[in-house]
Amino acid sequence: ARKIGLAKGDIIIEYNGSRNFNSEKFIALTAKTKKERTKPIMVFVRDGYEYSVRVAPGFLGIAVIDTTVRGPLKKLEPSPEQTPQEDKNKKSKPAQWT
């Protein structure tokens, strides 16, 4: 989870194109991507902003609980002058942008 930029308290709102899921369905979705060997895009919320990252198939190394997210949510665009290495060093932003 750390490799892709997730932090404690981040809320996953989309996985592999699915936004309507609970913890059981999420676990099933990760198992499906592992079986199919696909690298899905995952969208998560941190501090009211949506972030997208491409993740490895299968288990993410996170604890999963059901929750409800209320919007509106903001989409943060990466600044062109920021390098991926700078993003890695900041804990408030994910390491990869898609």
MMTF fields as JSON, N, C-alpha, C and O atoms, coordinates in Angstrom:
{
  "mmtfVersion": "1.0.0",
  "mmtfProducer": "UNKNOWN",
  "numBonds": 391,
  "numAtoms": 392,
  "numGroups": 98,
  "numChains": 1,
  "numModels": 1,
  "chainsPerModel": [1],
  "groupsPerChain": [98],
  "chainIdList": ["A"],
  "bondAtomList": [4, 2, 8, 6, 12, 10, 16, 14, 20, 18, 24, 22, 28, 26, 32, 30, 36, 34, 40, 38, 44, 42, 48, 46, 52, 50, 56, 54, 60, 58, 64, 62, 68, 66, 72, 70, 76, 74, 80, 78, 84, 82, 88, 86, 92, 90, 96, 94, 100, 98, 104, 102, 108, 106, 112, 110, 116, 114, 120, 118, 124, 122, 128, 126, 132, 130, 136, 134, 140, 138, 144, 142, 148, 146, 152, 150, 156, 154, 160, 158, 164, 162, 168, 166, 172, 170, 176, 174, 180, 178, 184, 182, 188, 186, 192, 190, 196, 194, 200, 198, 204, 202, 208, 206, 212, 210, 216, 214, 220, 218, 224, 222, 228, 226, 232, 230, 236, 234, 240, 238, 244, 242, 248, 246, 252, 250, 256, 254, 260, 258, 264, 262, 268, 266, 272, 270, 276, 274, 280, 278, 284, 282, 288, 286, 292, 290, 296, 294, 300, 298, 304, 302, 308, 306, 312, 310, 316, 314, 320, 318, 324, 322, 328, 326, 332, 330, 336, 334, 340, 338, 344, 342, 348, 346, 352, 350, 356, 354, 360, 358, 364, 362, 368, 366, 372, 370, 376, 374, 380, 378, 384, 382, 388, 386],
  "bondOrderList": [1, 1, 1, 1, 1, 1, 1, 1, 1, 1, 1, 1, 1, 1, 1, 1, 1, 1, 1, 1, 1, 1, 1, 1, 1, 1, 1, 1, 1, 1, 1, 1, 1, 1, 1, 1, 1, 1, 1, 1, 1, 1, 1, 1, 1, 1, 1, 1, 1, 1, 1, 1, 1, 1, 1, 1, 1, 1, 1, 1, 1, 1, 1, 1, 1, 1, 1, 1, 1, 1, 1, 1, 1, 1, 1, 1, 1, 1, 1, 1, 1, 1, 1, 1, 1, 1, 1, 1, 1, 1, 1, 1, 1, 1, 1, 1, 1],
  "groupList": [{"groupName": "ALA", "atomNameList": ["N", "CA", "C", "O"], "elementList": ["N", "C", "C", "O"], "formalChargeList": [0, 0, 0, 0], "bondAtomList": [1, 0, 2, 1, 3, 2], "bondOrderList": [1, 1, 2], "singleLetterCode": "A", "chemCompType": "L-PEPTIDE LINKING"}, {"groupName": "ARG", "atomNameList": ["N", "CA", "C", "O"], "elementList": ["N", "C", "C", "O"], "formalChargeList": [0, 0, 0, 0], "bondAtomList": [1, 0, 2, 1, 3, 2], "bondOrderList": [1, 1, 2], "singleLetterCode": "R", "chemCompType": "L-PEPTIDE LINKING"}, {"groupName": "LYS", "atomNameList": ["N", "CA", "C", "O"], "elementList": ["N", "C", "C", "O"], "formalChargeList": [0, 0, 0, 0], "bondAtomList": [1, 0, 2, 1, 3, 2], "bondOrderList": [1, 1, 2], "singleLetterCode": "K", "chemCompType": "L-PEPTIDE LINKING"}, {"groupName": "ILE", "atomNameList": ["N", "CA", "C", "O"], "elementList": ["N", "C", "C", "O"], "formalChargeList": [0, 0, 0, 0], "bondAtomList": [1, 0, 2, 1, 3, 2], "bondOrderList": [1, 1, 2], "singleLetterCode": "I", "chemCompType": "L-PEPTIDE LINKING"}, {"groupName": "GLY", "atomNameList": ["N", "CA", "C", "O"], "elementList": ["N", "C", "C", "O"], "formalChargeList": [0, 0, 0, 0], "bondAtomList": [1, 0, 2, 1, 3, 2], "bondOrderList": [1, 1, 2], "singleLetterCode": "G", "chemCompType": "PEPTIDE LINKING"}, {"groupName": "LEU", "atomNameList": ["N", "CA", "C", "O"], "elementList": ["N", "C", "C", "O"], "formalChargeList": [0, 0, 0, 0], "bondAtomList": [1, 0, 2, 1, 3, 2], "bondOrderList": [1, 1, 2], "singleLetterCode": "L", "chemCompType": "L-PEPTIDE LINKING"}, {"groupName": "ASP", "atomNameList": ["N", "CA", "C", "O"], "elementList": ["N", "C", "C", "O"], "formalChargeList": [0, 0, 0, 0], "bondAtomList": [1, 0, 2, 1, 3, 2], "bondOrderList": [1, 1, 2], "singleLetterCode": "D", "chemCompType": "L-PEPTIDE LINKING"}, {"groupName": "GLU", "atomNameList": ["N", "CA", "C", "O"], "elementList": ["N", "C", "C", "O"], "formalChargeList": [0, 0, 0, 0], "bondAtomList": [1, 0, 2, 1, 3, 2], "bondOrderList": [1, 1, 2], "singleLetterCode": "E", "chemCompType": "L-PEPTIDE LINKING"}, {"groupName": "TYR", "atomNameList": ["N", "CA", "C", "O"], "elementList": ["N", "C", "C", "O"], "formalChargeList": [0, 0, 0, 0], "bondAtomList": [1, 0, 2, 1, 3, 2], "bondOrderList": [1, 1, 2], "singleLetterCode": "Y", "chemCompType": "L-PEPTIDE LINKING"}, {"groupName": "ASN", "atomNameList": ["N", "CA", "C", "O"], "elementList": ["N", "C", "C", "O"], "formalChargeList": [0, 0, 0, 0], "bondAtomList": [1, 0, 2, 1, 3, 2], "bondOrderList": [1, 1, 2], "singleLetterCode": "N", "chemCompType": "L-PEPTIDE LINKING"}, {"groupName": "SER", "atomNameList": ["N", "CA", "C", "O"], "elementList": ["N", "C", "C", "O"], "formalChargeList": [0, 0, 0, 0], "bondAtomList": [1, 0, 2, 1, 3, 2], "bondOrderList": [1, 1, 2], "singleLetterCode": "S", "chemCompType": "L-PEPTIDE LINKING"}, {"groupName": "PHE", "atomNameList": ["N", "CA", "C", "O"], "elementList": ["N", "C", "C", "O"], "formalChargeList": [0, 0, 0, 0], "bondAtomList": [1, 0, 2, 1, 3, 2], "bondOrderList": [1, 1, 2], "singleLetterCode": "F", "chemCompType": "L-PEPTIDE LINKING"}, {"groupName": "THR", "atomNameList": ["N", "CA", "C", "O"], "elementList": ["N", "C", "C", "O"], "formalChargeList": [0, 0, 0, 0], "bondAtomList": [1, 0, 2, 1, 3, 2], "bondOrderList": [1, 1, 2], "singleLetterCode": "T", "chemCompType": "L-PEPTIDE LINKING"}, {"groupName": "PRO", "atomNameList": ["N", "CA", "C", "O"], "elementList": ["N", "C", "C", "O"], "formalChargeList": [0, 0, 0, 0], "bondAtomList": [1, 0, 2, 1, 3, 2], "bondOrderList": [1, 1, 2], "singleLetterCode": "P", "chemCompType": "L-PEPTIDE LINKING"}, {"groupName": "MET", "atomNameList": ["N", "CA", "C", "O"], "elementList": ["N", "C", "C", "O"], "formalChargeList": [0, 0, 0, 0], "bondAtomList": [1, 0, 2, 1, 3, 2], "bondOrderList": [1, 1, 2], "singleLetterCode": "M", "chemCompType": "L-PEPTIDE LINKING"}, {"groupName": "VAL", "atomNameList": ["N", "CA", "C", "O"], "elementList": ["N", "C", "C", "O"], "formalChargeList": [0, 0, 0, 0], "bondAtomList": [1, 0, 2, 1, 3, 2], "bondOrderList": [1, 1, 2], "singleLetterCode": "V", "chemCompType": "L-PEPTIDE LINKING"}, {"groupName": "GLN", "atomNameList": ["N", "CA", "C", "O"], "elementList": ["N", "C", "C", "O"], "formalChargeList": [0, 0, 0, 0], "bondAtomList": [1, 0, 2, 1, 3, 2], "bondOrderList": [1, 1, 2], "singleLetterCode": "Q", "chemCompType": "L-PEPTIDE LINKING"}, {"groupName": "TRP", "atomNameList": ["N", "CA", "C", "O"], "elementList": ["N", "C", "C", "O"], "formalChargeList": [0, 0, 0, 0], "bondAtomList": [1, 0, 2, 1, 3, 2], "bondOrderList": [1, 1, 2], "singleLetterCode": "W", "chemCompType": "L-PEPTIDE LINKING"}],
  "groupTypeList": [0, 1, 2, 3, 4, 5, 0, 2, 4, 6, 3, 3, 3, 7, 8, 9, 4, 10, 1, 9, 11, 9, 10, 7, 2, 11, 3, 0, 5, 12, 0, 2, 12, 2, 2, 7, 1, 12, 2, 13, 3, 14, 15, 11, 15, 1, 6, 4, 8, 7, 8, 10, 15, 1, 15, 0, 13, 4, 11, 5, 4, 3, 0, 15, 3, 6, 12, 12, 15, 1, 4, 13, 5, 2, 2, 5, 7, 13, 10, 13, 7, 16, 12, 13, 16, 7, 6, 2, 9, 2, 2, 10, 2, 13, 0, 16, 17, 12],
  "groupIdList": [1, 2, 3, 4, 5, 6, 7, 8, 9, 10, 11, 12, 13, 14, 15, 16, 17, 18, 19, 20, 21, 22, 23, 24, 25, 26, 27, 28, 29, 30, 31, 32, 33, 34, 35, 36, 37, 38, 39, 40, 41, 42, 43, 44, 45, 46, 47, 48, 49, 50, 51, 52, 53, 54, 55, 56, 57, 58, 59, 60, 61, 62, 63, 64, 65, 66, 67, 68, 69, 70, 71, 72, 73, 74, 75, 76, 77, 78, 79, 80, 81, 82, 83, 84, 85, 86, 87, 88, 89, 90, 91, 92, 93, 94, 95, 96, 97, 98],
  "secStructList": [7, 4, 4, 4, 6, 7, 7, 6, 6, 7, 3, 3, 3, 3, 3, 6, 6, 5, 7, 1, 7, 7, 2, 2, 2, 2, 2, 2, 2, 2, 2, 2, 2, 2, 2, 2, 6, 7, 7, 7, 3, 3, 3, 3, 3, 3, 6, 6, 3, 3, 3, 3, 3, 3, 7, 7, 1, 1, 7, 7, 1, 7, 7, 7, 7, 7, 7, 7, 7, 7, 1, 7, 7, 3, 3, 7, 7, 7, 7, 6, 6, 7, 7, 2, 2, 2, 2, 2, 2, 7, 6, 6, 1, 7, 1, 7, 7, 7],
  "xCoordList": [0.822, 0.0, 0.87, 0.547, 1.95, 2.825, 3.464, 3.653, 3.799, 4.443, 3.58, 4.104, 2.271, 1.38, 0.91, 0.154, 1.341, 1.026, -0.149, -0.589, -0.682, -1.795, -1.295, -0.18, -2.142, -1.835, -3.034, -4.147, -2.802, -3.881, -4.978, -4.703, -6.224, -7.354, -7.821, -8.886, -7.051, -7.487, -8.698, -8.791, -9.616, -10.844, -10.889, -10.877, -10.941, -11.001, -12.448, -13.357, -12.649, -14.006, -14.222, -15.358, -13.149, -13.289, -12.136, -10.991, -12.45, -11.431, -11.79, -12.857, -10.903, -11.078, -12.422, -13.109, -12.779, -13.993, -15.264, -16.312, -15.207, -16.389, -16.394, -15.43, -17.494, -17.645, -18.682, -18.815, -19.396, -20.455, -20.008, -20.27, -19.338, -18.873, -18.799, -18.737, -18.807, -18.573, -17.246, -16.559, -16.883, -15.584, -15.474, -14.416, -16.555, -16.512, -16.333, -15.545, -17.068, -16.952, -15.572, -15.002, -15.031, -13.697, -12.656, -11.794, -12.735, -11.798, -11.956, -10.965, -13.192, -13.438, -12.866, -12.324, -12.983, -12.428, -10.905, -10.328, -10.25, -8.79, -8.369, -7.363, -9.124, -8.818, -8.98, -8.198, -9.995, -10.239, -9.092, -8.661, -8.593, -7.481, -6.208, -5.391, -6.044, -4.876, -4.971, -3.99, -6.156, -6.362, -6.169, -5.569, -6.681, -6.592, -5.281, -4.991, -4.489, -3.203, -3.335, -2.519, -4.373, -4.57, -4.114, -4.145, -3.691, -3.286, -4.379, -4.39, -5.302, -6.438, -6.077, -5.042, -6.952, -6.84, -7.708, -8.844, -7.155, -7.862, -7.974, -7.003, -9.16, -9.393, -9.646, -10.451, -8.946, -9.144, -9.267, -8.877, -9.818, -10.03, -9.114, -8.995, -8.468, -7.655, -7.895, -7.691, -8.316, -8.559, -9.506, -9.32, -10.521, -11.512, -11.124, -11.905, -9.932, -9.46, -9.416, -9.088, -9.751, -9.66, -8.285, -7.764, -7.714, -6.447, -6.636, -7.377, -5.964, -6.014, -4.611, -3.644, -4.516, -3.237, -3.478, -4.53, -2.5, -2.553, -1.866, -0.763, -2.524, -2.019, -1.681, -2.165, -0.853, -0.538, -1.775, -2.598, -1.911, -3.076, -3.038, -1.967, -4.223, -4.324, -4.255, -4.586, -3.818, -3.768, -3.007, -1.923, -3.566, -2.954, -2.23, -1.52, -2.391, -1.737, -2.43, -1.777, -3.759, -4.53, -5.596, -5.96, -6.087, -7.251, -8.482, -8.474, -9.538, -10.732, -11.93, -12.219, -12.622, -13.879, -14.859, -14.454, -16.141, -17.173, -17.363, -17.329, -17.564, -17.817, -18.617, -18.807, -19.082, -19.803, -19.04, -18.585, -18.904, -18.203, -19.226, -20.062, -19.155, -20.052, -19.245, -18.138, -19.788, -19.101, -19.595, -20.31, -19.254, -18.535, -17.046, -16.485, -16.43, -14.995, -14.297, -14.871, -13.075, -12.305, -11.269, -10.713, -11.012, -9.968, -8.76, -8.839, -7.65, -6.433, -5.572, -5.247, -5.202, -4.326, -2.877, -2.576, -1.981, -0.569, -0.001, -0.324, 0.839, 1.45, 2.57, 3.317, 2.702, 3.683, 5.128, 5.998, 5.392, 6.766, 7.17, 8.346, 6.216, 6.524, 6.948, 6.279, 8.05, 8.512, 7.91, 7.482, 7.865, 7.356, 8.132, 7.548, 9.44, 10.246, 9.803, 9.767, 9.46, 8.979, 7.67, 7.445, 6.798, 5.532, 5.774, 5.066, 6.773, 7.07, 7.471, 7.154, 8.171, 8.672, 7.606, 7.812, 6.474, 5.395, 4.365, 3.892, 4.014, 3.066, 1.622, 0.753, 1.341, -0.034, -0.482, -1.659, 0.444, 0.08, 0.52, 1.516, -0.206, 0.185, 1.46, 1.824, 2.138, 3.407, 3.237, 4.133, 2.118, 1.905, 0.611, -0.374, 0.623, -0.58, -0.975, -0.116, -2.266, -2.742, -3.764, -4.294],
  "yCoordList": [-1.19, 0.0, 1.259, 2.229, 1.252, 2.43, 2.695, 3.85, 1.629, 1.801, 2.585, 3.293, 2.468, 3.185, 4.51, 5.226, 4.852, 6.147, 6.183, 7.269, 5.026, 5.018, 5.32, 4.958, 5.988, 6.302, 5.929, 5.771, 5.791, 5.466, 6.518, 7.717, 6.061, 6.97, 7.235, 7.822, 6.816, 6.966, 6.072, 4.979, 6.536, 5.792, 5.451, 6.342, 4.168, 3.707, 3.824, 3.254, 4.577, 4.77, 4.111, 4.001, 3.678, 2.983, 2.01, 2.32, 0.835, -0.161, -0.864, -1.466, -0.783, -1.445, -1.081, -1.939, 0.201, 0.696, 0.546, 1.04, -0.118, -0.334, 0.661, 0.754, 1.398, 2.343, 1.866, 2.452, 0.841, 0.35, -0.973, -2.039, -0.905, -2.13, -1.966, -0.857, -3.112, -3.152, -3.881, -4.207, -4.136, -4.76, -6.147, -6.508, -6.932, -8.28, -8.23, -8.987, -7.337, -7.216, -6.682, -7.097, -5.766, -5.236, -6.354, -6.431, -7.21, -8.338, -9.259, -9.759, -9.485, -10.316, -9.654, -10.337, -8.32, -7.608, -7.719, -7.898, -7.615, -7.736, -9.157, -9.344, -10.153, -11.546, -11.757, -12.475, -11.128, -11.262, -10.654, -11.237, -9.486, -8.874, -9.709, -9.755, -10.366, -11.24, -12.429, -12.801, -13.018, -14.17, -13.786, -14.536, -12.617, -12.161, -11.449, -11.154, -11.174, -10.488, -9.127, -8.751, -8.393, -7.038, -6.031, -6.314, -4.861, -3.787, -2.729, -1.848, -2.81, -1.901, -0.496, -0.275, 0.437, 1.785, 1.844, 1.371, 2.427, 2.567, 4.057, 4.8, 4.491, 5.878, 5.906, 5.134, 6.809, 6.936, 8.404, 9.29, 8.649, 10.01, 10.238, 9.407, 11.409, 11.861, 13.358, 14.125, 13.768, 15.178, 15.843, 17.011, 15.109, 15.672, 15.676, 16.119, 15.192, 15.148, 13.714, 12.795, 13.529, 12.215, 12.051, 12.97, 10.876, 10.519, 9.196, 8.322, 9.059, 7.815, 7.24, 7.961, 5.942, 5.247, 3.91, 3.292, 3.48, 2.134, 1.225, 1.518, 0.113, -0.77, -2.147, -2.533, -2.867, -4.243, -5.107, -4.786, -6.177, -7.037, -7.731, -8.042, -7.97, -8.75, -7.934, -6.749, -8.595, -8.076, -6.756, -6.634, -5.759, -4.435, -4.192, -3.195, -5.074, -4.876, -3.831, -3.017, -3.856, -2.876, -3.577, -4.723, -2.868, -3.332, -2.717, -1.538, -3.5, -3.052, -3.019, -4.0, -1.876, -1.749, -0.99, -0.23, -1.196, -0.473, 0.916, 1.081, 1.917, 3.282, 3.997, 3.468, 5.194, 6.016, 7.316, 7.922, 7.738, 8.982, 9.986, 9.67, 11.193, 12.259, 13.294, 13.651, 13.765, 14.721, 16.126, 16.361, 17.044, 16.807, 16.593, 17.094, 15.845, 15.585, 16.394, 16.651, 16.785, 17.583, 16.701, 15.8, 16.958, 16.246, 17.154, 18.253, 16.7, 17.482, 17.108, 15.936, 18.09, 17.852, 18.038, 18.985, 17.147, 17.321, 18.542, 18.808, 19.286, 20.456, 20.003, 19.088, 20.623, 20.172, 20.298, 19.559, 21.231, 21.39, 20.373, 20.292, 19.594, 18.586, 17.291, 16.811, 16.733, 15.467, 14.321, 14.525, 13.103, 11.961, 11.72, 11.288, 11.991, 11.789, 12.737, 12.349, 13.994, 14.941, 14.453, 14.592, 13.877, 13.337, 12.208, 12.097, 11.359, 10.228, 10.698, 10.05, 11.829, 12.321, 13.028, 13.263, 13.372, 14.033, 13.001, 12.234, 12.975, 11.966, 12.329, 11.458, 13.571, 13.969, 13.704, 13.88, 13.277, 13.02, 11.622, 11.124, 10.975, 9.634, 9.656, 10.684, 8.515, 8.412, 8.398, 8.844, 7.899, 7.785, 8.477, 8.428, 9.115, 9.749, 9.051, 8.673, 8.878, 8.354, 9.275, 9.007],
  "zCoordList": [0.0, 0.0, 0.0, -0.685, 0.748, 0.78, -0.568, -0.951, -1.294, -2.604, -3.579, -4.439, -3.454, -4.363, -3.795, -4.451, -2.589, -2.011, -1.063, -0.685, -0.658, 0.296, 1.699, 2.073, 2.464, 3.858, 4.723, 4.22, 6.013, 6.941, 6.83, 6.852, 6.711, 6.599, 5.184, 4.993, 4.178, 2.794, 2.558, 3.118, 1.735, 1.458, -0.018, -0.868, -0.323, -1.71, -2.177, -1.572, -3.271, -3.779, -5.139, -5.601, -5.775, -7.057, -7.227, -6.898, -7.743, -8.015, -9.317, -9.435, -10.278, -11.572, -12.221, -12.777, -12.14, -12.772, -11.952, -12.366, -10.805, -9.971, -8.809, -8.049, -8.688, -7.571, -6.566, -5.492, -6.89, -6.008, -5.392, -5.948, -4.254, -3.613, -2.103, -1.574, -1.429, 0.012, 0.219, -0.749, 1.474, 1.738, 1.117, 0.601, 1.16, 0.573, -0.938, -1.504, -1.583, -3.042, -3.42, -4.429, -2.617, -2.889, -2.854, -3.731, -1.853, -1.746, -2.955, -3.486, -3.389, -4.575, -5.826, -6.695, -5.924, -7.077, -7.122, -8.195, -5.964, -5.947, -6.318, -7.002, -5.877, -6.238, -7.741, -8.366, -8.308, -9.75, -10.557, -11.552, -10.135, -10.865, -10.735, -11.655, -9.591, -9.434, -10.381, -11.024, -10.462, -11.33, -12.801, -13.571, -13.181, -14.569, -14.881, -16.04, -13.846, -13.984, -14.649, -15.491, -14.261, -14.773, -13.728, -12.53, -14.179, -13.275, -13.279, -14.139, -12.319, -12.314, -11.844, -11.216, -12.162, -11.623, -10.37, -10.357, -9.337, -8.073, -7.762, -7.902, -7.34, -6.963, -5.464, -4.944, -4.771, -3.331, -2.956, -3.716, -1.766, -1.262, -0.07, 0.831, -0.105, 1.034, 1.199, 0.258, 2.358, 2.665, 1.666, 1.323, 1.198, 0.298, -1.168, -2.01, -1.489, -2.868, -3.369, -2.62, -4.649, -5.29, -5.93, -6.562, -5.756, -6.388, -7.131, -6.681, -8.261, -9.035, -9.136, -9.386, -8.94, -9.099, -9.785, -9.621, -10.545, -11.123, -10.119, -9.657, -9.782, -8.742, -9.312, -10.377, -8.592, -8.965, -8.731, -7.874, -9.469, -9.27, -7.91, -7.389, -7.344, -6.117, -4.85, -4.827, -3.795, -2.433, -2.354, -2.926, -1.648, -1.552, -0.238, -0.106, 0.733, 2.02, 2.868, 3.521, 2.858, 3.616, 4.454, 4.189, 5.467, 6.233, 5.592, 5.24, 5.436, 4.725, 5.672, 6.357, 5.703, 6.444, 5.565, 4.685, 5.802, 5.053, 5.659, 6.878, 4.791, 5.223, 4.143, 3.048, 4.452, 3.493, 3.311, 4.281, 2.062, 1.75, 1.251, 0.404, 1.78, 1.337, 0.567, 0.969, -0.516, -1.384, -1.15, -0.176, -1.977, -3.226, -2.971, -1.996, -3.862, -3.787, -4.874, -5.933, -4.611, -5.563, -6.23, -5.602, -7.492, -8.206, -8.297, -8.846, -7.763, -7.728, -8.913, -9.106, -9.705, -10.85, -10.395, -9.669, -10.815, -10.454, -11.145, -12.303, -10.45, -11.066, -11.994, -11.648, -13.166, -14.151, -13.678, -14.139, -12.759, -12.29, -11.232, -10.879, -10.717, -9.713, -10.383, -11.298, -9.933, -10.481, -9.684, -8.548, -10.258, -9.496, -8.207, -7.213, -8.202, -6.998, -5.894, -4.726, -6.251, -5.247, -4.652, -3.449, -5.488, -4.993, -4.013, -3.013, -4.284, -3.402, -2.012, -1.015, -1.949, -0.679, 0.144, 1.335, -0.457, 0.27, 0.67, -0.168, 1.937, 2.429, 2.091, 2.145, 1.747, 1.501, 0.069, -0.244, -0.821, -2.207, -2.592, -2.067, -3.502, -3.909, -4.731, -5.301, -4.79, -5.483, -6.997, -7.715, -7.498, -8.931, -9.312, -8.575, -10.455, -10.98, -12.261, -13.056, -12.466, -13.732, -14.314, -15.393]
}
